Amino acid sequence: STMGHTRWNESLLSPTPARLIVARMLNNLRSTCEQRNDAVRLAIVMQLRIAMPEFAGEEQSTRHAMSVFN
């Protein structure tokens, strides 16, 4: 491939599983909430993330984020 360009491949047309789209959206929301210091929305996003197996192991981060409600 050339710099900045991806070579064409038929696999680029493969559908992205909805689960991966949701995971990406939750990652983006987490980042935005962290950048904006929005603790309440971050706690909600972290609670949603922990429901997905892709984010297993983030229990401590989620508990920390949820402390905003205590």
All heavy atoms as TSV, in Angstrom:
chain	resi	resn	atom	element	x	y	z
A	1	SER	N	N	0.843	-1.196	0.000
A	1	SER	CA	C	0.000	0.000	0.000
A	1	SER	C	C	0.875	1.241	0.000
A	1	SER	O	O	2.008	1.227	0.443
A	1	SER	CB	C	-0.946	-0.023	1.195
A	1	SER	OG	O	-0.291	0.351	2.364
A	2	THR	N	N	0.324	2.314	-0.502
A	2	THR	CA	C	1.054	3.570	-0.529
A	2	THR	C	C	0.768	4.328	0.758
A	2	THR	O	O	-0.190	4.062	1.461
A	2	THR	CB	C	0.651	4.416	-1.747
A	2	THR	OG1	O	-0.738	4.668	-1.681
A	2	THR	CG2	C	0.991	3.714	-3.039
A	3	MET	N	N	1.588	5.298	1.041
A	3	MET	CA	C	1.459	6.046	2.278
A	3	MET	C	C	0.089	6.722	2.371
A	3	MET	O	O	-0.321	7.459	1.483
A	3	MET	CB	C	2.564	7.096	2.349
A	3	MET	CG	C	2.781	7.638	3.720
A	3	MET	SD	S	4.394	8.417	3.809
A	3	MET	CE	C	3.911	10.083	4.115
A	4	GLY	N	N	-0.654	6.429	3.452
A	4	GLY	CA	C	-1.938	7.064	3.658
A	4	GLY	C	C	-3.091	6.405	2.921
A	4	GLY	O	O	-4.217	6.848	3.036
A	5	HIS	N	N	-2.823	5.382	2.151
A	5	HIS	CA	C	-3.882	4.723	1.396
A	5	HIS	C	C	-3.902	3.232	1.700
A	5	HIS	O	O	-2.868	2.623	1.930
A	5	HIS	CB	C	-3.688	4.927	-0.108
A	5	HIS	CG	C	-3.830	6.354	-0.527
A	5	HIS	ND1	N	-2.761	7.213	-0.581
A	5	HIS	CD2	C	-4.916	7.069	-0.885
A	5	HIS	CE1	C	-3.180	8.404	-0.966
A	5	HIS	NE2	N	-4.494	8.346	-1.154
A	6	THR	N	N	-5.100	2.666	1.669
A	6	THR	CA	C	-5.260	1.227	1.856
A	6	THR	C	C	-5.559	0.602	0.508
A	6	THR	O	O	-6.378	1.115	-0.244
A	6	THR	CB	C	-6.439	0.950	2.823
A	6	THR	OG1	O	-6.172	1.603	4.052
A	6	THR	CG2	C	-6.622	-0.525	3.056
A	7	ARG	N	N	-4.913	-0.479	0.214
A	7	ARG	CA	C	-5.196	-1.176	-1.041
A	7	ARG	C	C	-6.598	-1.767	-0.974
A	7	ARG	O	O	-7.048	-2.190	0.083
A	7	ARG	CB	C	-4.194	-2.292	-1.282
A	7	ARG	CG	C	-2.837	-1.797	-1.682
A	7	ARG	CD	C	-2.004	-2.979	-2.171
A	7	ARG	NE	N	-0.709	-2.544	-2.604
A	7	ARG	CZ	C	-0.438	-2.132	-3.837
A	7	ARG	NH1	N	-1.371	-2.112	-4.745
A	7	ARG	NH2	N	0.769	-1.748	-4.155
A	8	TRP	N	N	-7.285	-1.808	-2.104
A	8	TRP	CA	C	-8.628	-2.365	-2.172
A	8	TRP	C	C	-8.578	-3.858	-1.894
A	8	TRP	O	O	-7.686	-4.575	-2.341
A	8	TRP	CB	C	-9.249	-2.119	-3.535
A	8	TRP	CG	C	-10.569	-2.798	-3.635
A	8	TRP	CD1	C	-10.866	-3.917	-4.344
A	8	TRP	CD2	C	-11.759	-2.428	-2.944
A	8	TRP	NE1	N	-12.169	-4.253	-4.156
A	8	TRP	CE2	C	-12.755	-3.364	-3.286
A	8	TRP	CE3	C	-12.084	-1.412	-2.065
A	8	TRP	CZ2	C	-14.043	-3.305	-2.794
A	8	TRP	CZ3	C	-13.374	-1.351	-1.577
A	8	TRP	CH2	C	-14.331	-2.280	-1.938
A	9	ASN	N	N	-9.553	-4.294	-1.133
A	9	ASN	CA	C	-9.694	-5.700	-0.817
A	9	ASN	C	C	-11.184	-5.943	-0.625
A	9	ASN	O	O	-11.857	-5.166	0.049
A	9	ASN	CB	C	-8.912	-6.009	0.463
A	9	ASN	CG	C	-8.926	-7.471	0.817
A	9	ASN	OD1	O	-9.946	-8.147	0.704
A	9	ASN	ND2	N	-7.793	-7.959	1.270
A	10	GLU	N	N	-11.706	-7.016	-1.196
A	10	GLU	CA	C	-13.139	-7.322	-1.071
A	10	GLU	C	C	-13.590	-7.415	0.381
A	10	GLU	O	O	-14.734	-7.132	0.703
A	10	GLU	CB	C	-13.478	-8.631	-1.797
A	10	GLU	CG	C	-13.478	-8.519	-3.302
A	10	GLU	CD	C	-14.582	-7.604	-3.828
A	10	GLU	OE1	O	-15.718	-7.665	-3.345
A	10	GLU	OE2	O	-14.264	-6.809	-4.744
A	11	SER	N	N	-12.684	-7.782	1.279
A	11	SER	CA	C	-13.064	-7.910	2.695
A	11	SER	C	C	-13.476	-6.563	3.298
A	11	SER	O	O	-14.146	-6.520	4.331
A	11	SER	CB	C	-11.925	-8.526	3.512
A	11	SER	OG	O	-10.849	-7.622	3.594
A	12	LEU	N	N	-13.099	-5.464	2.648
A	12	LEU	CA	C	-13.505	-4.143	3.132
A	12	LEU	C	C	-15.018	-3.962	3.051
A	12	LEU	O	O	-15.569	-3.085	3.704
A	12	LEU	CB	C	-12.794	-3.042	2.341
A	12	LEU	CG	C	-11.276	-2.986	2.495
A	12	LEU	CD1	C	-10.687	-1.979	1.525
A	12	LEU	CD2	C	-10.910	-2.642	3.924
A	13	LEU	N	N	-15.690	-4.781	2.251
A	13	LEU	CA	C	-17.138	-4.706	2.112
A	13	LEU	C	C	-17.873	-5.599	3.105
A	13	LEU	O	O	-19.096	-5.584	3.159
A	13	LEU	CB	C	-17.557	-5.091	0.683
A	13	LEU	CG	C	-17.055	-4.168	-0.421
A	13	LEU	CD1	C	-17.464	-4.713	-1.784
A	13	LEU	CD2	C	-17.600	-2.766	-0.229
A	14	SER	N	N	-17.133	-6.373	3.884
A	14	SER	CA	C	-17.766	-7.257	4.866
A	14	SER	C	C	-18.483	-6.434	5.925
A	14	SER	O	O	-17.953	-5.415	6.386
A	14	SER	CB	C	-16.717	-8.141	5.551
A	14	SER	OG	O	-16.071	-8.943	4.605
A	15	PRO	N	N	-19.679	-6.854	6.309
A	15	PRO	CA	C	-20.394	-6.095	7.346
A	15	PRO	C	C	-19.671	-6.174	8.685
A	15	PRO	O	O	-19.050	-7.184	9.009
A	15	PRO	CB	C	-21.762	-6.772	7.417
A	15	PRO	CG	C	-21.610	-8.093	6.750
A	15	PRO	CD	C	-20.424	-8.012	5.837
A	16	THR	N	N	-19.750	-5.099	9.428
A	16	THR	CA	C	-19.182	-5.063	10.771
A	16	THR	C	C	-20.254	-5.524	11.740
A	16	THR	O	O	-21.370	-5.006	11.709
A	16	THR	CB	C	-18.740	-3.635	11.130
A	16	THR	OG1	O	-17.763	-3.212	10.181
A	16	THR	CG2	C	-18.158	-3.565	12.530
A	17	PRO	N	N	-19.941	-6.488	12.599
A	17	PRO	CA	C	-20.949	-6.949	13.555
A	17	PRO	C	C	-21.422	-5.795	14.454
A	17	PRO	O	O	-20.620	-4.950	14.878
A	17	PRO	CB	C	-20.207	-7.998	14.388
A	17	PRO	CG	C	-19.045	-8.412	13.540
A	17	PRO	CD	C	-18.684	-7.214	12.714
A	18	ALA	N	N	-22.710	-5.766	14.718
A	18	ALA	CA	C	-23.302	-4.709	15.546
A	18	ALA	C	C	-22.589	-4.595	16.888
A	18	ALA	O	O	-22.380	-3.498	17.409
A	18	ALA	CB	C	-24.788	-4.979	15.751
A	19	ARG	N	N	-22.186	-5.718	17.437
A	19	ARG	CA	C	-21.513	-5.743	18.732
A	19	ARG	C	C	-20.228	-4.907	18.713
A	19	ARG	O	O	-19.909	-4.197	19.667
A	19	ARG	CB	C	-21.213	-7.198	19.071
A	19	ARG	CG	C	-20.651	-7.420	20.387
A	19	ARG	CD	C	-20.699	-8.912	20.723
A	19	ARG	NE	N	-20.584	-8.944	22.131
A	19	ARG	CZ	C	-21.610	-8.918	22.965
A	19	ARG	NH1	N	-22.815	-8.958	22.522
A	19	ARG	NH2	N	-21.412	-8.869	24.255
A	20	LEU	N	N	-19.471	-4.988	17.606
A	20	LEU	CA	C	-18.236	-4.204	17.494
A	20	LEU	C	C	-18.535	-2.722	17.330
A	20	LEU	O	O	-17.781	-1.873	17.797
A	20	LEU	CB	C	-17.388	-4.713	16.329
A	20	LEU	CG	C	-16.796	-6.110	16.490
A	20	LEU	CD1	C	-15.977	-6.490	15.267
A	20	LEU	CD2	C	-15.946	-6.196	17.747
A	21	ILE	N	N	-19.646	-2.406	16.670
A	21	ILE	CA	C	-20.049	-1.008	16.527
A	21	ILE	C	C	-20.416	-0.434	17.888
A	21	ILE	O	O	-19.990	0.673	18.242
A	21	ILE	CB	C	-21.220	-0.871	15.531
A	21	ILE	CG1	C	-20.751	-1.262	14.128
A	21	ILE	CG2	C	-21.792	0.544	15.549
A	21	ILE	CD1	C	-21.859	-1.397	13.108
A	22	VAL	N	N	-21.168	-1.197	18.669
A	22	VAL	CA	C	-21.548	-0.747	20.017
A	22	VAL	C	C	-20.301	-0.563	20.877
A	22	VAL	O	O	-20.168	0.439	21.589
A	22	VAL	CB	C	-22.546	-1.731	20.673
A	22	VAL	CG1	C	-22.771	-1.393	22.135
A	22	VAL	CG2	C	-23.863	-1.730	19.909
A	23	ALA	N	N	-19.373	-1.506	20.816
A	23	ALA	CA	C	-18.137	-1.407	21.603
A	23	ALA	C	C	-17.364	-0.147	21.223
A	23	ALA	O	O	-16.874	0.589	22.096
A	23	ALA	CB	C	-17.271	-2.648	21.399
A	24	ARG	N	N	-17.278	0.141	19.934
A	24	ARG	CA	C	-16.558	1.338	19.477
A	24	ARG	C	C	-17.256	2.611	19.962
A	24	ARG	O	O	-16.613	3.561	20.409
A	24	ARG	CB	C	-16.460	1.324	17.951
A	24	ARG	CG	C	-15.910	2.580	17.367
A	24	ARG	CD	C	-14.575	2.313	16.749
A	24	ARG	NE	N	-13.988	3.552	16.303
A	24	ARG	CZ	C	-13.339	3.695	15.183
A	24	ARG	NH1	N	-13.183	2.668	14.387
A	24	ARG	NH2	N	-12.808	4.839	14.865
A	25	MET	N	N	-18.588	2.616	19.878
A	25	MET	CA	C	-19.348	3.775	20.344
A	25	MET	C	C	-19.122	4.006	21.836
A	25	MET	O	O	-18.940	5.144	22.279
A	25	MET	CB	C	-20.840	3.577	20.065
A	25	MET	CG	C	-21.192	3.660	18.595
A	25	MET	SD	S	-22.906	3.203	18.249
A	25	MET	CE	C	-23.780	4.452	19.163
A	26	LEU	N	N	-19.126	2.923	22.617
A	26	LEU	CA	C	-18.909	3.062	24.057
A	26	LEU	C	C	-17.489	3.542	24.358
A	26	LEU	O	O	-17.281	4.320	25.293
A	26	LEU	CB	C	-19.215	1.753	24.782
A	26	LEU	CG	C	-20.699	1.371	24.811
A	26	LEU	CD1	C	-20.883	-0.030	25.386
A	26	LEU	CD2	C	-21.524	2.395	25.588
A	27	ASN	N	N	-16.517	3.107	23.570
A	27	ASN	CA	C	-15.149	3.613	23.727
A	27	ASN	C	C	-15.099	5.107	23.443
A	27	ASN	O	O	-14.465	5.873	24.175
A	27	ASN	CB	C	-14.184	2.885	22.787
A	27	ASN	CG	C	-13.771	1.537	23.307
A	27	ASN	OD1	O	-13.820	1.273	24.492
A	27	ASN	ND2	N	-13.369	0.667	22.402
A	28	ASN	N	N	-15.768	5.522	22.368
A	28	ASN	CA	C	-15.776	6.937	22.007
A	28	ASN	C	C	-16.482	7.769	23.077
A	28	ASN	O	O	-16.017	8.858	23.436
A	28	ASN	CB	C	-16.450	7.144	20.650
A	28	ASN	CG	C	-15.624	6.587	19.513
A	28	ASN	OD1	O	-14.439	6.304	19.657
A	28	ASN	ND2	N	-16.247	6.417	18.371
A	29	LEU	N	N	-17.602	7.263	23.585
A	29	LEU	CA	C	-18.323	7.979	24.638
A	29	LEU	C	C	-17.487	8.083	25.910
A	29	LEU	O	O	-17.475	9.125	26.572
A	29	LEU	CB	C	-19.659	7.294	24.931
A	29	LEU	CG	C	-20.731	7.475	23.862
A	29	LEU	CD1	C	-21.893	6.521	24.110
A	29	LEU	CD2	C	-21.206	8.919	23.835
A	30	ARG	N	N	-16.790	7.004	26.243
A	30	ARG	CA	C	-15.929	7.039	27.438
A	30	ARG	C	C	-14.877	8.130	27.293
A	30	ARG	O	O	-14.665	8.936	28.197
A	30	ARG	CB	C	-15.253	5.686	27.651
A	30	ARG	CG	C	-14.322	5.682	28.829
A	30	ARG	CD	C	-13.592	4.375	28.985
A	30	ARG	NE	N	-12.774	4.401	30.187
A	30	ARG	CZ	C	-12.074	3.381	30.618
A	30	ARG	NH1	N	-12.091	2.227	29.982
A	30	ARG	NH2	N	-11.359	3.490	31.712
A	31	SER	N	N	-14.238	8.150	26.145
A	31	SER	CA	C	-13.195	9.138	25.894
A	31	SER	C	C	-13.751	10.565	25.980
A	31	SER	O	O	-13.140	11.439	26.598
A	31	SER	CB	C	-12.584	8.890	24.516
A	31	SER	OG	O	-11.616	9.849	24.215
A	32	THR	N	N	-14.889	10.790	25.376
A	32	THR	CA	C	-15.506	12.117	25.406
A	32	THR	C	C	-15.859	12.535	26.828
A	32	THR	O	O	-15.583	13.664	27.238
A	32	THR	CB	C	-16.770	12.146	24.518
A	32	THR	OG1	O	-16.381	11.849	23.175
A	32	THR	CG2	C	-17.459	13.492	24.565
A	33	CYS	N	N	-16.453	11.633	27.589
A	33	CYS	CA	C	-16.827	11.947	28.970
A	33	CYS	C	C	-15.595	12.246	29.815
A	33	CYS	O	O	-15.611	13.157	30.652
A	33	CYS	CB	C	-17.633	10.799	29.581
A	33	CYS	SG	S	-19.263	10.597	28.851
A	34	GLU	N	N	-14.525	11.485	29.600
A	34	GLU	CA	C	-13.291	11.731	30.343
A	34	GLU	C	C	-12.710	13.092	29.977
A	34	GLU	O	O	-12.282	13.846	30.853
A	34	GLU	CB	C	-12.279	10.612	30.065
A	34	GLU	CG	C	-12.653	9.303	30.731
A	34	GLU	CD	C	-11.762	8.144	30.343
A	34	GLU	OE1	O	-11.055	8.209	29.306
A	34	GLU	OE2	O	-11.776	7.143	31.076
A	35	GLN	N	N	-12.695	13.421	28.692
A	35	GLN	CA	C	-12.144	14.705	28.247
A	35	GLN	C	C	-12.939	15.880	28.803
A	35	GLN	O	O	-12.374	16.927	29.108
A	35	GLN	CB	C	-12.131	14.780	26.721
A	35	GLN	CG	C	-11.108	13.879	26.091
A	35	GLN	CD	C	-11.255	13.808	24.578
A	35	GLN	OE1	O	-12.057	14.510	23.980
A	35	GLN	NE2	N	-10.485	12.928	23.950
A	36	ARG	N	N	-14.236	15.695	28.948
A	36	ARG	CA	C	-15.110	16.772	29.429
A	36	ARG	C	C	-15.297	16.753	30.947
A	36	ARG	O	O	-16.060	17.552	31.482
A	36	ARG	CB	C	-16.475	16.664	28.759
A	36	ARG	CG	C	-16.411	16.907	27.276
A	36	ARG	CD	C	-17.767	16.791	26.650
A	36	ARG	NE	N	-17.684	17.051	25.216
A	36	ARG	CZ	C	-18.709	16.965	24.391
A	36	ARG	NH1	N	-19.904	16.651	24.858
A	36	ARG	NH2	N	-18.544	17.213	23.114
A	37	ASN	N	N	-14.621	15.820	31.609
A	37	ASN	CA	C	-14.778	15.656	33.063
A	37	ASN	C	C	-16.244	15.526	33.449
A	37	ASN	O	O	-16.697	16.102	34.435
A	37	ASN	CB	C	-14.125	16.816	33.818
A	37	ASN	CG	C	-12.621	16.802	33.650
A	37	ASN	OD1	O	-11.992	15.749	33.712
A	37	ASN	ND2	N	-12.041	17.956	33.406
A	38	ASP	N	N	-16.988	14.756	32.666
A	38	ASP	CA	C	-18.415	14.529	32.896
A	38	ASP	C	C	-18.579	13.216	33.661
A	38	ASP	O	O	-18.778	12.155	33.081
A	38	ASP	CB	C	-19.151	14.493	31.559
A	38	ASP	CG	C	-20.654	14.499	31.714
A	38	ASP	OD1	O	-21.153	14.115	32.800
A	38	ASP	OD2	O	-21.338	14.874	30.744
A	39	ALA	N	N	-18.472	13.307	34.978
A	39	ALA	CA	C	-18.451	12.115	35.822
A	39	ALA	C	C	-19.752	11.330	35.777
A	39	ALA	O	O	-19.740	10.103	35.810
A	39	ALA	CB	C	-18.123	12.505	37.261
A	40	VAL	N	N	-20.875	12.014	35.699
A	40	VAL	CA	C	-22.162	11.313	35.704
A	40	VAL	C	C	-22.323	10.498	34.422
A	40	VAL	O	O	-22.644	9.305	34.469
A	40	VAL	CB	C	-23.329	12.307	35.880
A	40	VAL	CG1	C	-24.663	11.617	35.678
A	40	VAL	CG2	C	-23.255	12.951	37.256
A	41	ARG	N	N	-22.088	11.129	33.279
A	41	ARG	CA	C	-22.223	10.384	32.023
A	41	ARG	C	C	-21.158	9.308	31.891
A	41	ARG	O	O	-21.416	8.238	31.340
A	41	ARG	CB	C	-22.214	11.339	30.841
A	41	ARG	CG	C	-23.512	12.123	30.731
A	41	ARG	CD	C	-23.562	12.977	29.478
A	41	ARG	NE	N	-24.825	13.662	29.382
A	41	ARG	CZ	C	-25.077	14.870	29.884
A	41	ARG	NH1	N	-24.143	15.525	30.538
A	41	ARG	NH2	N	-26.265	15.422	29.735
A	42	LEU	N	N	-19.962	9.561	32.407
A	42	LEU	CA	C	-18.916	8.537	32.385
A	42	LEU	C	C	-19.363	7.320	33.181
A	42	LEU	O	O	-19.181	6.185	32.738
A	42	LEU	CB	C	-17.599	9.082	32.947
A	42	LEU	CG	C	-16.466	8.061	33.051
A	42	LEU	CD1	C	-16.108	7.480	31.678
A	42	LEU	CD2	C	-15.253	8.698	33.705
A	43	ALA	N	N	-19.963	7.527	34.324
A	43	ALA	CA	C	-20.435	6.407	35.141
A	43	ALA	C	C	-21.475	5.586	34.377
A	43	ALA	O	O	-21.449	4.354	34.408
A	43	ALA	CB	C	-21.021	6.915	36.451
A	44	ILE	N	N	-22.358	6.255	33.673
A	44	ILE	CA	C	-23.382	5.551	32.896
A	44	ILE	C	C	-22.735	4.750	31.768
A	44	ILE	O	O	-23.064	3.578	31.549
A	44	ILE	CB	C	-24.416	6.553	32.349
A	44	ILE	CG1	C	-25.198	7.172	33.511
A	44	ILE	CG2	C	-25.351	5.877	31.354
A	44	ILE	CD1	C	-26.004	8.394	33.140
A	45	VAL	N	N	-21.801	5.365	31.062
A	45	VAL	CA	C	-21.107	4.679	29.967
A	45	VAL	C	C	-20.341	3.472	30.505
A	45	VAL	O	O	-20.381	2.389	29.916
A	45	VAL	CB	C	-20.168	5.643	29.216
A	45	VAL	CG1	C	-19.237	4.902	28.269
A	45	VAL	CG2	C	-20.979	6.685	28.459
A	46	MET	N	N	-19.665	3.638	31.621
A	46	MET	CA	C	-18.898	2.521	32.196
A	46	MET	C	C	-19.831	1.382	32.600
A	46	MET	O	O	-19.484	0.209	32.444
A	46	MET	CB	C	-18.077	3.003	33.389
A	46	MET	CG	C	-16.965	3.968	33.027
A	46	MET	SD	S	-15.761	3.297	31.862
A	46	MET	CE	C	-14.901	2.148	32.949
A	47	GLN	N	N	-21.004	1.717	33.104
A	47	GLN	CA	C	-21.980	0.694	33.477
A	47	GLN	C	C	-22.427	-0.077	32.228
A	47	GLN	O	O	-22.579	-1.294	32.268
A	47	GLN	CB	C	-23.185	1.342	34.167
A	47	GLN	CG	C	-24.092	0.369	34.849
A	47	GLN	CD	C	-23.442	-0.305	36.040
A	47	GLN	OE1	O	-22.628	0.278	36.738
A	47	GLN	NE2	N	-23.781	-1.542	36.286
A	48	LEU	N	N	-22.620	0.611	31.131
A	48	LEU	CA	C	-22.989	-0.052	29.874
A	48	LEU	C	C	-21.846	-0.921	29.356
A	48	LEU	O	O	-22.059	-2.037	28.877
A	48	LEU	CB	C	-23.374	0.987	28.817
A	48	LEU	CG	C	-24.672	1.750	29.078
A	48	LEU	CD1	C	-24.795	2.918	28.101
A	48	LEU	CD2	C	-25.868	0.828	28.996
A	49	ARG	N	N	-20.620	-0.407	29.467
A	49	ARG	CA	C	-19.459	-1.161	28.986
A	49	ARG	C	C	-19.293	-2.476	29.730
A	49	ARG	O	O	-19.006	-3.496	29.120
A	49	ARG	CB	C	-18.179	-0.331	29.135
A	49	ARG	CG	C	-18.031	0.758	28.108
A	49	ARG	CD	C	-16.910	1.722	28.494
A	49	ARG	NE	N	-15.639	1.070	28.701
A	49	ARG	CZ	C	-14.709	0.893	27.767
A	49	ARG	NH1	N	-14.906	1.334	26.547
A	49	ARG	NH2	N	-13.581	0.301	28.048
A	50	ILE	N	N	-19.499	-2.449	31.023
A	50	ILE	CA	C	-19.250	-3.653	31.826
A	50	ILE	C	C	-20.241	-4.770	31.493
A	50	ILE	O	O	-19.991	-5.939	31.784
A	50	ILE	CB	C	-19.233	-3.328	33.328
A	50	ILE	CG1	C	-18.529	-4.448	34.077
A	50	ILE	CG2	C	-20.614	-3.154	33.878
A	50	ILE	CD1	C	-17.458	-3.970	34.966
A	51	ALA	N	N	-21.343	-4.417	30.843
A	51	ALA	CA	C	-22.330	-5.423	30.440
A	51	ALA	C	C	-21.852	-6.235	29.236
A	51	ALA	O	O	-22.444	-7.260	28.916
A	51	ALA	CB	C	-23.661	-4.751	30.133
A	52	MET	N	N	-20.785	-5.784	28.589
A	52	MET	CA	C	-20.275	-6.482	27.408
A	52	MET	C	C	-19.031	-7.299	27.754
A	52	MET	O	O	-18.113	-6.786	28.389
A	52	MET	CB	C	-19.928	-5.463	26.312
A	52	MET	CG	C	-21.126	-4.671	25.820
A	52	MET	SD	S	-20.687	-3.557	24.459
A	52	MET	CE	C	-20.361	-4.749	23.154
A	53	PRO	N	N	-18.992	-8.554	27.314
A	53	PRO	CA	C	-17.816	-9.393	27.593
A	53	PRO	C	C	-16.518	-8.788	27.073
A	53	PRO	O	O	-15.454	-9.038	27.636
A	53	PRO	CB	C	-18.122	-10.707	26.861
A	53	PRO	CG	C	-19.583	-10.714	26.645
A	53	PRO	CD	C	-20.021	-9.281	26.583
A	54	GLU	N	N	-16.583	-7.980	26.034
A	54	GLU	CA	C	-15.375	-7.357	25.474
A	54	GLU	C	C	-14.653	-6.479	26.496
A	54	GLU	O	O	-13.472	-6.218	26.361
A	54	GLU	CB	C	-15.739	-6.486	24.255
A	54	GLU	CG	C	-16.133	-7.267	23.028
A	54	GLU	CD	C	-17.609	-7.698	23.026
A	54	GLU	OE1	O	-18.308	-7.562	24.033
A	54	GLU	OE2	O	-18.036	-8.185	21.981
A	55	PHE	N	N	-15.380	-6.023	27.499
A	55	PHE	CA	C	-14.800	-5.129	28.491
A	55	PHE	C	C	-14.660	-5.802	29.858
A	55	PHE	O	O	-14.571	-5.122	30.879
A	55	PHE	CB	C	-15.631	-3.844	28.590
A	55	PHE	CG	C	-15.716	-3.096	27.288
A	55	PHE	CD1	C	-16.920	-2.978	26.622
A	55	PHE	CD2	C	-14.590	-2.538	26.723
A	55	PHE	CE1	C	-16.997	-2.300	25.415
A	55	PHE	CE2	C	-14.652	-1.860	25.514
A	55	PHE	CZ	C	-15.866	-1.745	24.862
A	56	ALA	N	N	-14.629	-7.117	29.856
A	56	ALA	CA	C	-14.429	-7.851	31.110
A	56	ALA	C	C	-13.109	-7.400	31.731
A	56	ALA	O	O	-12.145	-7.110	31.038
A	56	ALA	CB	C	-14.403	-9.352	30.844
A	57	GLY	N	N	-13.083	-7.311	33.017
A	57	GLY	CA	C	-11.875	-6.903	33.709
A	57	GLY	C	C	-11.852	-5.421	34.037
A	57	GLY	O	O	-10.895	-4.934	34.618
A	58	GLU	N	N	-12.899	-4.695	33.663
A	58	GLU	CA	C	-12.950	-3.260	33.952
A	58	GLU	C	C	-13.807	-2.954	35.184
A	58	GLU	O	O	-14.232	-1.821	35.375
A	58	GLU	CB	C	-13.492	-2.493	32.741
A	58	GLU	CG	C	-12.555	-2.519	31.566
A	58	GLU	CD	C	-12.957	-1.554	30.470
A	58	GLU	OE1	O	-13.936	-0.800	30.649
A	58	GLU	OE2	O	-12.287	-1.548	29.444
A	59	GLU	N	N	-14.043	-3.973	35.998
A	59	GLU	CA	C	-14.912	-3.783	37.155
A	59	GLU	C	C	-14.412	-2.677	38.078
A	59	GLU	O	O	-15.189	-1.866	38.571
A	59	GLU	CB	C	-15.068	-5.092	37.941
A	59	GLU	CG	C	-15.857	-6.165	37.220
A	59	GLU	CD	C	-15.035	-6.972	36.217
A	59	GLU	OE1	O	-13.800	-6.746	36.110
A	59	GLU	OE2	O	-15.629	-7.810	35.528
A	60	GLN	N	N	-13.101	-2.632	38.298
A	60	GLN	CA	C	-12.552	-1.620	39.200
A	60	GLN	C	C	-12.758	-0.214	38.628
A	60	GLN	O	O	-13.153	0.702	39.352
A	60	GLN	CB	C	-11.070	-1.880	39.467
A	60	GLN	CG	C	-10.492	-0.918	40.490
A	60	GLN	CD	C	-9.059	-1.275	40.874
A	60	GLN	OE1	O	-8.527	-2.281	40.446
A	60	GLN	NE2	N	-8.456	-0.441	41.683
A	61	SER	N	N	-12.510	-0.044	37.339
A	61	SER	CA	C	-12.732	1.255	36.704
A	61	SER	C	C	-14.193	1.655	36.791
A	61	SER	O	O	-14.523	2.820	37.004
A	61	SER	CB	C	-12.319	1.210	35.232
A	61	SER	OG	O	-10.944	0.969	35.116
A	62	THR	N	N	-15.075	0.670	36.639
A	62	THR	CA	C	-16.510	0.952	36.693
A	62	THR	C	C	-16.913	1.344	38.106
A	62	THR	O	O	-17.659	2.315	38.290
A	62	THR	CB	C	-17.321	-0.268	36.212
A	62	THR	OG1	O	-16.928	-0.564	34.872
A	62	THR	CG2	C	-18.813	0.000	36.265
A	63	ARG	N	N	-16.417	0.616	39.095
A	63	ARG	CA	C	-16.733	0.968	40.493
A	63	ARG	C	C	-16.263	2.378	40.817
A	63	ARG	O	O	-16.971	3.147	41.464
A	63	ARG	CB	C	-16.092	-0.033	41.462
A	63	ARG	CG	C	-16.921	-1.282	41.692
A	63	ARG	CD	C	-16.424	-2.085	42.894
A	63	ARG	NE	N	-15.024	-2.480	42.793
A	63	ARG	CZ	C	-14.592	-3.557	42.150
A	63	ARG	NH1	N	-15.439	-4.353	41.551
A	63	ARG	NH2	N	-13.326	-3.838	42.116
A	64	HIS	N	N	-15.084	2.708	40.349
A	64	HIS	CA	C	-14.547	4.054	40.572
A	64	HIS	C	C	-15.458	5.112	39.928
A	64	HIS	O	O	-15.793	6.117	40.534
A	64	HIS	CB	C	-13.131	4.165	40.028
A	64	HIS	CG	C	-12.534	5.526	40.160
A	64	HIS	ND1	N	-12.135	6.038	41.371
A	64	HIS	CD2	C	-12.305	6.489	39.232
A	64	HIS	CE1	C	-11.687	7.277	41.185
A	64	HIS	NE2	N	-11.781	7.566	39.896
A	65	ALA	N	N	-15.856	4.860	38.695
A	65	ALA	CA	C	-16.722	5.811	37.977
A	65	ALA	C	C	-18.079	5.913	38.669
A	65	ALA	O	O	-18.651	7.002	38.751
A	65	ALA	CB	C	-16.894	5.376	36.526
A	66	MET	N	N	-18.596	4.797	39.175
A	66	MET	CA	C	-19.920	4.789	39.817
A	66	MET	C	C	-19.912	5.489	41.168
A	66	MET	O	O	-20.966	5.839	41.691
A	66	MET	CB	C	-20.420	3.344	39.986
A	66	MET	CG	C	-20.690	2.617	38.673
A	66	MET	SD	S	-21.959	3.404	37.676
A	66	MET	CE	C	-23.382	3.099	38.684
A	67	SER	N	N	-18.733	5.741	41.723
A	67	SER	CA	C	-18.649	6.393	43.041
A	67	SER	C	C	-19.241	7.806	43.003
A	67	SER	O	O	-19.556	8.374	44.048
A	67	SER	CB	C	-17.222	6.431	43.552
A	67	SER	OG	O	-16.429	7.298	42.748
A	68	VAL	N	N	-19.448	8.348	41.816
A	68	VAL	CA	C	-20.056	9.663	41.693
A	68	VAL	C	C	-21.481	9.660	42.260
A	68	VAL	O	O	-21.998	10.678	42.672
A	68	VAL	CB	C	-20.039	10.149	40.221
A	68	VAL	CG1	C	-21.031	9.382	39.365
A	68	VAL	CG2	C	-20.326	11.634	40.142
A	69	PHE	N	N	-22.106	8.483	42.307
A	69	PHE	CA	C	-23.472	8.365	42.799
A	69	PHE	C	C	-23.551	8.108	44.308
A	69	PHE	O	O	-24.633	8.038	44.866
A	69	PHE	CB	C	-24.230	7.272	42.054
A	69	PHE	CG	C	-24.403	7.570	40.588
A	69	PHE	CD1	C	-23.891	6.727	39.620
A	69	PHE	CD2	C	-25.069	8.710	40.176
A	69	PHE	CE1	C	-24.058	7.000	38.271
A	69	PHE	CE2	C	-25.236	9.009	38.835
A	69	PHE	CZ	C	-24.724	8.143	37.880
A	70	ASN	N	N	-22.411	7.960	44.948
A	70	ASN	CA	C	-22.411	7.683	46.402
A	70	ASN	C	C	-22.443	8.959	47.209
A	70	ASN	O	O	-22.011	9.967	46.901
A	70	ASN	CB	C	-21.191	6.858	46.792
A	70	ASN	CG	C	-21.257	5.481	46.160
A	70	ASN	OD1	O	-22.311	5.010	45.788
A	70	ASN	ND2	N	-20.111	4.863	46.022
